[in-house]
Amino acid sequence: MKKIELLFNELSKIKNKNRVKLFIMEIIILLLVFGSFLMDISFQYKIIILVVLSIIFLMILVLYLKKQKMISYSRNHYQNHPLDVIQILEKRKTYFLDIFDFTNETLIFKEIIRTLKTYRKYQDKFTIGPWDIIYNHHKTKVFSENLILKNKSSINQLNQKIENIAPEVKTLLKSLGIDYHKIYNTWERKIGGKSNCFELMYPVYGLILNDSQVLSHGLKYKIYQINDVTSLKPYETQIENEDVIMLHIKVQF
């Protein structure tokens, strides 16, 4: 699956950076060991400090190597044994492997788990600009039909402008099972008391296959220009504990 491969590729990219951080940690421990022998304390205490720091040194090294082994196993088996991989990644805390998760690794592990848990729910495919998505057409349509407007007053004020959005946008939303009148939320920018831009937000139940917000070099800065005044950008988020792609449609005038 392309998204999972991208996430594992990201882990490979940051591996060397994290290895340097680990190396610095180990050097600090060794310096503390040597420093303890220069301290004006009894030889017995020096031995105790040496033993304790040596144990910490070895624990860090062993846990790091075990984590790399876990990553390698997960990458090789996620396609045929996704449930096993989910279980292994979730048990990092049990084995104390998460102690040495750097911030970027933690986010990537969470994204891998989230994707493996949900992607089988989406049977439909669609492409919007550079983004390939998988989604649940029926669930998206039902949600759109029963949508309770989050920002009703603002949407009512934009009602006439919404009617005049580009036909390409209406066609795009319809193909995804969305009624363009049923807007989840909206945002409007005003300069000097006058509106010159508004943004409409529509949720699609699905996942972006070829991008993730945790990737250092992905599609996060891409914008799909529908016409001269209308652009679109999807973001992955959650509504009521459900994974959704929020389509942000911006109209300038």
Backbone as CSV, one residue per row, in Angstrom:
resi,resn,N_x,N_y,N_z,CA_x,CA_y,CA_z,C_x,C_y,C_z
1,MET,0.848,-1.190,0.000,0.000,0.000,0.000,0.889,1.248,0.000
2,LYS,0.581,2.174,-0.893,1.478,3.302,-1.123,1.690,4.163,0.122
3,LYS,0.628,4.438,0.860,0.750,5.303,2.038,1.678,4.683,3.081
4,ILE,1.508,3.384,3.321,2.347,2.705,4.309,3.809,2.714,3.867
5,GLU,4.047,2.488,2.571,5.420,2.515,2.063,6.046,3.894,2.249
6,LEU,5.259,4.942,2.001,5.760,6.304,2.199,6.156,6.539,3.655
7,LEU,5.352,6.006,4.566,5.627,6.186,5.992,6.882,5.421,6.421
8,PHE,7.043,4.204,5.907,8.256,3.448,6.230,9.493,4.087,5.580
9,ASN,9.317,4.649,4.389,10.424,5.372,3.756,10.843,6.572,4.604
10,GLU,9.847,7.224,5.203,10.145,8.365,6.074,10.943,7.913,7.301
11,LEU,10.581,6.752,7.853,11.348,6.204,8.979,12.796,5.940,8.578
12,SER,12.985,5.453,7.353,14.346,5.188,6.866,15.141,6.487,6.719
13,LYS,14.466,7.549,6.261,15.140,8.840,6.073,15.639,9.417,7.390
14,ILE,14.814,9.289,8.427,15.185,9.903,9.709,16.043,8.977,10.572
15,LYS,16.263,7.757,10.084,17.030,6.781,10.873,18.429,7.295,11.195
16,ASN,19.121,7.852,10.198,20.483,8.339,10.420,20.511,9.512,11.395
17,LYS,19.516,10.412,11.272,19.448,11.550,12.195,19.253,11.063,13.628
18,ASN,18.367,10.104,13.784,18.104,9.585,15.123,19.284,8.776,15.663
19,ARG,20.026,8.169,14.746,21.220,7.418,15.163,22.267,8.373,15.739
20,VAL,22.370,9.554,15.146,23.294,10.572,15.667,22.867,11.004,17.067
21,LYS,21.551,11.210,17.256,21.040,11.590,18.583,21.358,10.504,19.608
22,LEU,21.180,9.254,19.193,21.479,8.132,20.084,22.970,8.097,20.428
23,PHE,23.802,8.331,19.413,25.254,8.327,19.615,25.661,9.404,20.624
24,ILE,25.039,10.571,20.527,25.334,11.661,21.466,24.939,11.265,22.890
25,MET,23.765,10.609,23.014,23.328,10.136,24.335,24.347,9.169,24.932
26,GLU,24.830,8.251,24.114,25.794,7.260,24.589,27.119,7.920,24.982
27,ILE,27.558,8.908,24.210,28.799,9.631,24.531,28.668,10.338,25.876
28,ILE,27.496,10.946,26.107,27.264,11.638,27.381,27.382,10.660,28.551
29,ILE,26.814,9.466,28.379,26.897,8.450,29.439,28.348,8.053,29.694
30,LEU,29.121,7.860,28.613,30.538,7.496,28.773,31.321,8.603,29.477
31,LEU,31.005,9.860,29.143,31.670,10.983,29.805,31.342,11.019,31.294
32,LEU,30.087,10.674,31.607,29.695,10.619,33.016,30.456,9.514,33.750
33,VAL,30.668,8.394,33.054,31.428,7.285,33.652,32.854,7.731,33.973
34,PHE,33.513,8.344,32.976,34.889,8.798,33.203,34.936,9.921,34.235
35,GLY,33.920,10.781,34.190,33.870,11.885,35.146,33.723,11.414,36.577
36,SER,33.032,10.291,36.752,32.823,9.775,38.111,34.142,9.377,38.776
37,PHE,35.131,8.957,37.955,36.421,8.553,38.516,37.279,9.760,38.911
38,LEU,36.876,10.937,38.464,37.602,12.148,38.845,36.976,12.817,40.062
39,MET,35.812,12.308,40.467,35.115,12.889,41.614,35.782,12.467,42.918
40,ASP,35.662,13.330,43.902,36.264,13.058,45.210,35.287,12.243,46.065
41,ILE,35.102,10.990,45.652,34.224,10.071,46.382,34.953,8.747,46.560
42,SER,34.405,7.898,47.390,35.057,6.613,47.661,35.056,5.735,46.414
43,PHE,36.024,4.830,46.374,36.135,3.914,45.231,34.879,3.061,45.088
44,GLN,34.249,2.718,46.196,33.026,1.902,46.172,31.907,2.616,45.416
45,TYR,31.743,3.927,45.691,30.713,4.702,44.998,31.028,4.839,43.509
46,LYS,32.317,4.957,43.201,32.715,5.042,41.790,32.321,3.770,41.043
47,ILE,32.506,2.625,41.686,32.134,1.349,41.063,30.622,1.266,40.869
48,ILE,29.872,1.723,41.873,28.401,1.706,41.766,27.943,2.565,40.591
49,ILE,28.515,3.781,40.484,28.165,4.678,39.371,28.526,4.034,38.041
50,LEU,29.705,3.408,37.985,30.143,2.734,36.756,29.164,1.642,36.349
51,VAL,28.746,0.822,37.298,27.827,-0.284,37.005,26.476,0.244,36.526
52,VAL,25.941,1.244,37.248,24.620,1.793,36.899,24.641,2.409,35.503
53,LEU,25.638,3.250,35.228,25.719,3.906,33.919,25.993,2.899,32.803
54,SER,26.756,1.871,33.090,27.020,0.827,32.083,25.744,0.074,31.734
55,ILE,24.921,-0.194,32.751,23.636,-0.866,32.509,22.736,0.011,31.642
56,ILE,22.684,1.320,31.970,21.875,2.250,31.171,22.383,2.296,29.734
57,PHE,23.708,2.342,29.578,24.329,2.367,28.250,23.886,1.160,27.429
58,LEU,23.976,-0.018,28.024,23.613,-1.254,27.320,22.114,-1.331,27.049
59,MET,21.302,-0.863,27.999,19.846,-0.875,27.807,19.445,-0.018,26.614
60,ILE,20.032,1.179,26.530,19.728,2.075,25.409,20.081,1.403,24.088
61,LEU,21.255,0.805,24.034,21.710,0.154,22.800,20.816,-1.022,22.423
62,VAL,20.496,-1.875,23.397,19.665,-3.060,23.136,18.264,-2.659,22.695
63,LEU,17.661,-1.689,23.387,16.302,-1.261,23.042,16.261,-0.610,21.660
64,TYR,17.296,0.151,21.338,17.361,0.770,20.011,17.437,-0.293,18.921
65,LEU,18.285,-1.296,19.122,18.427,-2.370,18.128,17.144,-3.186,18.001
66,LYS,16.463,-3.402,19.127,15.188,-4.124,19.094,14.135,-3.330,18.332
67,LYS,14.167,-2.010,18.504,13.205,-1.176,17.788,13.451,-1.224,16.285
68,GLN,14.713,-1.195,15.875,15.027,-1.289,14.451,14.583,-2.634,13.879
69,LYS,14.722,-3.680,14.673,14.262,-5.007,14.252,12.743,-5.022,14.106
70,MET,12.053,-4.351,15.025,10.596,-4.252,14.962,10.150,-3.510,13.702
71,ILE,10.843,-2.425,13.374,10.510,-1.653,12.175,10.709,-2.502,10.924
72,SER,11.823,-3.221,10.873,12.115,-4.077,9.720,11.052,-5.165,9.559
73,TYR,10.678,-5.801,10.663,9.643,-6.847,10.615,8.315,-6.261,10.140
74,SER,7.950,-5.107,10.660,6.673,-4.481,10.306,6.620,-4.147,8.820
75,ARG,7.719,-3.642,8.301,7.751,-3.281,6.884,7.624,-4.512,5.991
76,ASN,8.209,-5.601,6.405,8.199,-6.820,5.588,6.896,-7.612,5.683
77,HIS,6.082,-7.340,6.708,4.906,-8.185,6.944,3.569,-7.441,6.990
78,TYR,3.562,-6.110,6.812,2.301,-5.381,6.967,1.259,-5.753,5.915
79,GLN,1.705,-6.162,4.732,0.744,-6.491,3.675,0.013,-7.796,3.950
80,ASN,0.739,-8.801,4.406,0.135,-10.116,4.637,-0.363,-10.314,6.064
81,HIS,0.220,-9.573,7.005,-0.166,-9.740,8.414,-0.364,-8.375,9.079
82,PRO,-1.318,-7.587,8.588,-1.509,-6.232,9.140,-1.877,-6.218,10.618
83,LEU,-2.678,-7.190,11.060,-3.088,-7.221,12.469,-1.898,-7.482,13.388
84,ASP,-0.984,-8.349,12.937,0.227,-8.621,13.721,1.084,-7.361,13.848
85,VAL,1.189,-6.639,12.744,1.996,-5.416,12.749,1.371,-4.364,13.662
86,ILE,0.050,-4.224,13.604,-0.642,-3.284,14.500,-0.348,-3.623,15.954
87,GLN,-0.453,-4.910,16.264,-0.232,-5.362,17.640,1.204,-5.085,18.096
88,ILE,2.156,-5.360,17.219,3.568,-5.143,17.552,3.848,-3.661,17.794
89,LEU,3.331,-2.811,16.913,3.580,-1.377,17.052,2.901,-0.808,18.293
90,GLU,1.727,-1.318,18.610,1.014,-0.833,19.793,1.666,-1.312,21.089
91,LYS,2.417,-2.411,21.013,3.056,-2.961,22.219,4.443,-2.373,22.472
92,ARG,4.796,-1.323,21.734,6.098,-0.697,21.968,6.252,-0.260,23.419
93,LYS,5.153,0.242,24.006,5.209,0.707,25.400,5.440,-0.458,26.360
94,THR,4.825,-1.600,26.049,4.995,-2.777,26.911,6.458,-3.198,26.982
95,TYR,7.135,-3.096,25.835,8.541,-3.514,25.781,9.499,-2.345,26.018
96,PHE,8.958,-1.184,26.397,9.740,0.017,26.679,10.488,0.531,25.451
97,LEU,10.089,0.086,24.274,10.769,0.564,23.066,10.444,2.023,22.787
98,ASP,9.271,2.483,23.245,8.865,3.856,22.974,9.679,4.863,23.785
99,ILE,10.454,4.397,24.778,11.306,5.303,25.550,12.262,6.038,24.613
100,PHE,12.669,5.343,23.557,13.628,5.931,22.634,12.988,6.268,21.286
101,ASP,11.666,6.460,21.295,10.997,7.035,20.130,11.304,8.523,20.114
102,PHE,11.881,9.001,19.048,12.000,10.439,18.901,10.660,10.961,18.387
103,THR,10.427,12.259,18.518,9.100,12.835,18.238,8.578,12.441,16.865
104,ASN,9.403,12.572,15.841,8.945,12.264,14.489,8.591,10.788,14.336
105,GLU,9.329,9.907,15.014,9.028,8.474,14.940,7.672,8.166,15.564
106,THR,7.381,8.770,16.697,6.107,8.530,17.380,4.935,8.871,16.475
107,LEU,5.014,10.000,15.792,3.939,10.426,14.890,3.782,9.457,13.718
108,ILE,4.901,8.983,13.195,4.848,8.057,12.058,4.260,6.716,12.478
109,PHE,4.656,6.209,13.641,4.089,4.948,14.135,2.574,5.070,14.302
110,LYS,2.120,6.182,14.861,0.679,6.404,15.040,-0.043,6.417,13.695
111,GLU,0.585,7.030,12.699,-0.028,7.117,11.371,-0.082,5.745,10.697
112,ILE,0.952,4.939,10.870,0.951,3.579,10.314,-0.169,2.757,10.941
113,ILE,-0.289,2.827,12.261,-1.341,2.083,12.968,-2.720,2.536,12.509
114,ARG,-2.924,3.852,12.438,-4.225,4.395,12.016,-4.592,3.921,10.616
115,THR,-3.625,3.947,9.715,-3.887,3.551,8.329,-4.206,2.063,8.227
116,LEU,-3.423,1.228,8.906,-3.658,-0.219,8.862,-5.006,-0.596,9.469
117,LYS,-5.459,0.161,10.449,-6.732,-0.142,11.102,-7.939,0.242,10.250
118,THR,-7.771,1.214,9.361,-8.950,1.782,8.693,-9.038,1.566,7.184
119,TYR,-7.917,1.309,6.507,-7.954,1.392,5.041,-8.882,0.367,4.391
120,ARG,-9.134,-0.754,5.048,-10.002,-1.778,4.459,-11.469,-1.340,4.403
121,LYS,-11.812,-0.279,5.116,-13.196,0.209,5.123,-13.537,0.994,3.859
122,TYR,-12.509,1.354,3.084,-12.726,2.235,1.939,-12.543,1.461,0.636
123,GLN,-13.630,1.288,-0.084,-13.611,0.487,-1.306,-13.599,1.336,-2.578
124,ASP,-13.843,2.623,-2.439,-13.943,3.504,-3.608,-12.660,4.315,-3.774
125,LYS,-12.358,4.660,-5.029,-11.134,5.402,-5.327,-11.465,6.665,-6.110
126,PHE,-10.626,7.677,-5.907,-10.841,8.942,-6.601,-9.514,9.696,-6.637
127,THR,-9.333,10.518,-7.656,-8.138,11.354,-7.760,-8.552,12.813,-7.842
128,ILE,-7.954,13.628,-6.971,-8.203,15.069,-6.986,-6.854,15.756,-7.143
129,GLY,-6.604,16.344,-8.314,-5.304,16.961,-8.537,-4.204,15.936,-8.330
130,PRO,-3.206,16.228,-7.485,-2.112,15.275,-7.244,-2.429,14.227,-6.180
131,TRP,-3.622,14.295,-5.560,-3.940,13.403,-4.444,-4.754,12.193,-4.897
132,ASP,-4.285,11.025,-4.548,-5.037,9.783,-4.751,-5.707,9.426,-3.431
133,ILE,-7.016,9.233,-3.469,-7.719,8.936,-2.222,-8.521,7.641,-2.347
134,ILE,-8.702,6.979,-1.211,-9.665,5.888,-1.113,-10.710,6.342,-0.107
135,TYR,-11.969,6.023,-0.377,-13.022,6.543,0.489,-14.245,5.642,0.443
136,ASN,-15.190,5.928,1.322,-16.457,5.207,1.374,-17.534,6.126,0.816
137,HIS,-17.931,5.871,-0.439,-18.886,6.749,-1.117,-20.224,6.787,-0.382
138,HIS,-20.722,5.624,0.015,-22.030,5.552,0.677,-22.021,6.312,1.998
139,LYS,-20.986,6.101,2.798,-20.919,6.758,4.105,-20.761,8.267,3.949
140,THR,-19.995,8.683,2.947,-19.836,10.111,2.675,-21.167,10.736,2.289
141,LYS,-21.923,10.044,1.438,-23.223,10.551,0.989,-24.213,10.649,2.140
142,VAL,-24.268,9.619,2.980,-25.188,9.618,4.129,-24.837,10.748,5.086
143,PHE,-23.547,10.932,5.332,-23.132,11.997,6.240,-23.510,13.358,5.682
144,SER,-23.319,13.543,4.371,-23.660,14.817,3.740,-25.155,15.094,3.836
145,GLU,-25.966,14.052,3.630,-27.423,14.224,3.673,-27.913,14.584,5.074
146,ASN,-27.251,14.054,6.091,-27.690,14.265,7.476,-26.845,15.296,8.222
147,LEU,-26.067,16.058,7.470,-25.125,16.978,8.085,-25.827,18.080,8.871
148,ILE,-25.370,18.260,10.106,-25.809,19.399,10.917,-24.756,20.485,10.747
149,LEU,-25.156,21.609,10.203,-24.209,22.660,9.883,-23.489,23.149,11.138
150,LYS,-22.182,23.194,11.074,-21.391,23.588,12.238,-21.403,25.097,12.431
151,ASN,-21.502,25.838,11.340,-21.428,27.296,11.399,-22.557,27.871,10.559
152,LYS,-23.795,27.621,11.001,-24.983,27.894,10.189,-25.118,29.365,9.817
153,SER,-24.873,30.278,10.763,-25.061,31.705,10.491,-24.114,32.186,9.397
154,SER,-22.845,31.763,9.464,-21.872,32.166,8.440,-22.229,31.588,7.081
155,ILE,-22.713,30.341,7.077,-23.086,29.688,5.820,-24.278,30.392,5.186
156,ASN,-25.247,30.798,6.003,-26.417,31.518,5.487,-26.008,32.839,4.847
157,GLN,-25.022,33.512,5.434,-24.551,34.782,4.882,-23.874,34.592,3.523
158,LEU,-23.284,33.417,3.335,-22.576,33.132,2.081,-23.451,32.410,1.063
159,ASN,-24.725,32.271,1.360,-25.608,31.417,0.560,-25.576,31.746,-0.929
160,GLN,-25.670,33.034,-1.264,-25.702,33.424,-2.670,-24.366,33.143,-3.353
161,LYS,-23.280,33.394,-2.622,-21.951,33.142,-3.181,-21.733,31.644,-3.403
162,ILE,-22.274,30.836,-2.489,-22.140,29.387,-2.615,-22.849,28.890,-3.870
163,GLU,-23.992,29.481,-4.175,-24.739,29.091,-5.375,-23.933,29.356,-6.643
164,ASN,-23.035,30.338,-6.567,-22.286,30.741,-7.757,-20.893,30.108,-7.852
165,ILE,-20.617,29.103,-7.009,-19.307,28.456,-7.119,-19.192,27.725,-8.455
166,ALA,-17.981,27.494,-8.873,-17.716,26.933,-10.205,-18.433,25.604,-10.424
167,PRO,-18.974,25.386,-11.633,-19.629,24.107,-11.950,-18.704,22.907,-11.740
168,GLU,-17.388,23.101,-11.968,-16.436,22.006,-11.769,-16.437,21.530,-10.319
169,VAL,-16.618,22.485,-9.386,-16.650,22.139,-7.961,-17.899,21.330,-7.650
170,LYS,-19.032,21.772,-8.172,-20.296,21.063,-7.930,-20.231,19.638,-8.486
171,THR,-19.645,19.513,-9.677,-19.519,18.186,-10.297,-18.597,17.288,-9.479
172,LEU,-17.486,17.852,-9.028,-16.530,17.104,-8.211,-17.187,16.597,-6.932
173,LEU,-17.889,17.484,-6.234,-18.538,17.108,-4.976,-19.620,16.061,-5.207
174,LYS,-20.381,16.229,-6.271,-21.453,15.276,-6.578,-20.886,13.881,-6.838
175,SER,-19.757,13.818,-7.530,-19.148,12.515,-7.835,-18.660,11.810,-6.569
176,LEU,-18.417,12.592,-5.517,-17.994,12.016,-4.234,-19.171,11.705,-3.318
177,GLY,-20.381,12.054,-3.774,-21.573,11.798,-2.968,-21.942,12.946,-2.056
178,ILE,-21.448,14.156,-2.370,-21.655,15.316,-1.499,-22.592,16.325,-2.157
179,ASP,-23.565,16.786,-1.390,-24.428,17.891,-1.797,-23.687,19.188,-1.477
180,TYR,-23.404,20.010,-2.492,-22.585,21.201,-2.258,-23.243,22.204,-1.320
181,HIS,-24.576,22.086,-1.118,-25.250,22.957,-0.148,-24.911,22.558,1.291
182,LYS,-24.554,21.276,1.490,-24.328,20.754,2.843,-22.858,20.943,3.230
183,ILE,-22.573,22.097,3.771,-21.205,22.479,4.119,-20.959,22.191,5.594
184,TYR,-19.864,21.536,5.885,-19.552,21.224,7.285,-19.147,22.480,8.050
185,ASN,-18.338,23.307,7.426,-17.895,24.538,8.077,-17.438,25.512,7.002
186,THR,-17.281,26.771,7.388,-16.847,27.781,6.433,-15.966,28.813,7.123
187,TRP,-15.221,29.506,6.317,-14.346,30.572,6.814,-14.351,31.684,5.783
188,GLU,-14.348,32.925,6.256,-14.392,34.062,5.347,-13.340,35.080,5.756
189,ARG,-12.633,35.608,4.768,-11.623,36.638,5.043,-12.144,37.984,4.578
190,LYS,-12.046,38.961,5.467,-12.507,40.308,5.141,-11.362,41.299,5.296
191,ILE,-11.259,42.208,4.347,-10.282,43.288,4.396,-11.032,44.600,4.240
192,GLY,-10.880,45.479,5.218,-11.596,46.753,5.179,-13.097,46.581,5.242
193,GLY,-13.527,45.531,5.949,-14.963,45.286,6.095,-15.584,44.577,4.906
194,LYS,-14.797,44.340,3.868,-15.314,43.669,2.675,-14.676,42.286,2.528
195,SER,-15.502,41.345,2.131,-15.024,39.974,1.950,-14.333,39.831,0.597
196,ASN,-13.143,39.236,0.601,-12.460,38.997,-0.676,-12.102,37.524,-0.878
197,CYS,-12.481,36.689,0.103,-12.157,35.266,0.010,-13.006,34.488,1.002
198,PHE,-13.488,33.316,0.593,-14.156,32.431,1.547,-13.749,30.989,1.262
199,GLU,-13.881,30.175,2.284,-13.456,28.782,2.193,-14.587,27.878,2.659
200,LEU,-14.881,26.855,1.864,-15.932,25.892,2.191,-15.281,24.557,2.536
201,MET,-15.813,23.887,3.550,-15.213,22.631,4.006,-16.223,21.492,3.920
202,TYR,-15.827,20.443,3.208,-16.681,19.268,3.010,-15.914,18.014,3.435
203,PRO,-16.477,17.182,4.321,-15.792,15.956,4.737,-16.064,14.771,3.809
204,VAL,-15.021,14.006,3.534,-15.110,12.758,2.779,-14.550,11.657,3.672
205,TYR,-15.296,10.574,3.866,-14.816,9.482,4.710,-13.780,8.665,3.943
206,GLY,-12.508,8.885,4.260,-11.471,8.163,3.538,-10.072,8.518,3.987
207,LEU,-9.096,8.116,3.170,-7.673,8.345,3.425,-7.005,8.850,2.154
208,ILE,-6.013,9.694,2.318,-5.166,10.084,1.193,-4.077,9.024,1.054
209,LEU,-3.993,8.421,-0.117,-3.067,7.299,-0.316,-1.618,7.725,-0.503
210,ASN,-1.399,8.870,-1.141,-0.031,9.237,-1.518,0.505,10.441,-0.746
211,ASP,-0.023,10.650,0.454,0.484,11.752,1.267,0.111,11.543,2.726
212,SER,0.806,12.242,3.603,0.492,12.248,5.033,1.088,13.510,5.630
213,GLN,0.443,14.051,6.638,0.932,15.274,7.262,2.219,15.050,8.047
214,VAL,2.584,13.795,8.307,3.813,13.518,9.066,5.033,13.368,8.154
215,LEU,4.837,13.435,6.837,5.959,13.322,5.907,6.693,14.653,5.815
216,SER,8.019,14.601,5.804,8.798,15.839,5.706,8.707,16.443,4.309
217,HIS,8.621,15.589,3.292,8.486,16.067,1.916,7.315,15.336,1.268
218,GLY,6.151,15.923,1.366,4.960,15.319,0.775,4.237,16.340,-0.078
219,LEU,2.918,16.263,-0.049,2.096,17.173,-0.848,1.473,18.267,0.004
220,LYS,2.008,18.455,1.222,1.376,19.383,2.167,1.341,20.827,1.656
221,TYR,2.271,21.179,0.769,2.303,22.552,0.258,1.666,22.677,-1.129
222,LYS,1.111,21.588,-1.627,0.464,21.603,-2.934,-0.964,22.147,-2.827
223,ILE,-1.385,22.851,-3.855,-2.762,23.346,-3.959,-3.256,23.028,-5.366
224,TYR,-4.453,22.488,-5.459,-5.035,22.156,-6.764,-5.875,23.333,-7.237
225,GLN,-5.435,23.972,-8.309,-6.139,25.139,-8.850,-7.217,24.668,-9.820
226,ILE,-8.480,24.838,-9.430,-9.600,24.395,-10.267,-9.839,25.374,-11.404
227,ASN,-9.833,26.673,-11.095,-9.902,27.722,-12.116,-9.180,28.952,-11.566
228,ASP,-9.357,30.094,-12.214,-8.598,31.292,-11.824,-8.870,31.743,-10.392
229,VAL,-10.056,31.493,-9.888,-10.429,32.015,-8.562,-10.717,30.917,-7.538
230,THR,-10.698,29.662,-7.973,-11.087,28.562,-7.080,-9.957,27.543,-6.951
231,SER,-9.619,27.211,-5.721,-8.582,26.207,-5.467,-9.071,25.218,-4.415
232,LEU,-8.411,24.070,-4.358,-8.825,23.008,-3.433,-7.596,22.396,-2.768
233,LYS,-7.756,22.059,-1.493,-6.700,21.350,-0.771,-7.348,20.418,0.250
234,PRO,-6.987,19.129,0.236,-7.531,18.189,1.228,-6.614,18.046,2.444
235,TYR,-7.229,17.893,3.602,-6.495,17.639,4.845,-7.103,16.424,5.533
236,GLU,-6.262,15.587,6.097,-6.768,14.457,6.886,-7.025,14.914,8.314
237,THR,-8.209,14.572,8.831,-8.569,14.932,10.197,-9.558,13.895,10.727
238,GLN,-10.211,14.197,11.835,-11.209,13.289,12.404,-12.479,14.047,12.758
239,ILE,-13.617,13.390,12.529,-14.919,13.890,12.974,-15.598,12.753,13.720
240,GLU,-15.938,12.994,14.969,-16.605,11.976,15.791,-15.826,10.654,15.769
241,ASN,-14.507,10.764,15.938,-13.597,9.604,15.982,-13.540,8.822,14.673
242,GLU,-13.986,9.430,13.595,-13.914,8.807,12.270,-12.879,9.550,11.436
243,ASP,-12.065,8.792,10.685,-11.090,9.415,9.794,-11.797,10.024,8.597
244,VAL,-11.492,11.270,8.314,-12.076,11.928,7.149,-11.005,12.734,6.423
245,ILE,-11.293,12.983,5.159,-10.517,13.945,4.385,-11.379,15.195,4.299
246,MET,-10.897,16.292,4.855,-11.657,17.535,4.790,-11.225,18.299,3.540
247,LEU,-12.164,18.453,2.606,-11.883,19.214,1.392,-12.073,20.699,1.684
248,HIS,-11.009,21.463,1.544,-11.073,22.918,1.731,-11.117,23.557,0.344
249,ILE,-12.239,24.153,0.020,-12.406,24.796,-1.285,-12.389,26.303,-1.075
250,LYS,-11.367,26.941,-1.615,-11.197,28.386,-1.424,-11.607,29.131,-2.692
251,VAL,-12.422,30.170,-2.504,-12.885,30.995,-3.623,-12.468,32.435,-3.357
252,GLN,-11.756,33.033,-4.298,-11.341,34.433,-4.187,-12.096,35.270,-5.203
253,PHE,-12.343,36.516,-4.842,-13.064,37.403,-5.775,-12.692,38.850,-5.496
